[in-house]
Amino acid sequence: QRGCQISLQFKQHGKEVYQQLFERGFMIDWREPDVIRFAPVPLYNSFTEIWQFGQALKEVLNELSLKH
């Protein structure tokens, strides 16, 4: 009800997605075997920061789909 953690499960390339987002400065967490966790906390994160994360995630996924 009050939680804000989001978990994204990746069947492929999860570690690569994690690494690229982390290198872009996002504080995220990798959980074996295939989950990236992040927590957009309303008291600490602005709408713009959450939007930037979404855009970065989209860019990383697009880049990886072109590579593979």
Buried (B, 14 or more C-beta within 10 A) or exposed (E): EEEEEEEBEBEEBBBBBBBBBBEBEBEBEBEEEBBBEBBBEEEEBEEEEBEBBEEBBEEBBEEBEEEE
